[in-house]
Amino acid sequence: AFLSGSRLNDEAMNLIANSASLRNLEFLTLRWCHITDDGARALAASPHLNKLSDLDLTGNEFTGDVPSALRKRFPGVRF
């Protein structure tokens, strides 16, 4: 799945993170989507994104512990 330049609010990120229909998703690109720290935390805590091996979050700015939480869950994540 690929999105670029869209504004994805926390509700959209929670929908992605909690969508059981995405459990087989392997690639997700969300470049320059203005994702907040809370939205990123939702991705990291998702019970369904276990097969996600390629996550591209280029252009989104995260603070605090969010980058390390994303790296821990998705080791190949790109910022």
N, C-alpha and C positions, 0 to 999 in steps of 0.2 A: 504494500500500500504506500502511496506517495502523496504528500500534500506539501505545498510550498507557498509561503506568503499569506496563508490563511490565518485568521485569528481563532485560536482554539481556547475557549474559556475552560474553567475548572469543570464545569458540567460536562463538556464534550470529552475532556480527558477521563473523567470518571466513567463515562459511557464506554469509551475504548477499553479502559482497564477492567471493567466489570462485564464485558461482553463475552459470554461463553462461546459465541459463534466465532470468535477470533483465536480460539485455543490452538489452532494449527498455523497461525501466522508466524512466518519466519523472518520477514523483512518489513521494517516500518521506517519510513522517512517522513519526518515532520520538521522540515527546515523553515526557519524564520516564521514560526507560527505564534509567537508571543506567548508561549506556554509559561505559566507561573510555577513557582516552587511547589505549590500545592498540587498542581496538575502533574508535575513530574513525580512527586511522591506517590500519587495514585498509580502511575505506571509502575513504579518500583514495587508497590505493594500488590499488584494485580495477581489474583489467583489463576488467571487464564493465559498469561503471556509466557508460559514456560518454554515454548519452542522458539521464541524470538531470539535469533542469533545475530541479527544485523539491525541496530537501532541508530538512526542518524537524526540528531537533534541540533544540527548546525544552526547557529544564529539565534538560538534561544539562550537567554542569560539566566543562570541559576546562582543562588547564593548559599552560604552556610554549608550544611552537610549534604545538600541535594546532589551535587556532582558525585561525591563518594558513594552515596546510596545507589545512584544509578549505575555506577561502575561495578559495585558489588553484585547487583542483580543482573546487569547486562554488561559483562566484561568488555565487549568490543564497542560500546557506545561511543559515538562521535559527537563533539560539541562544536 
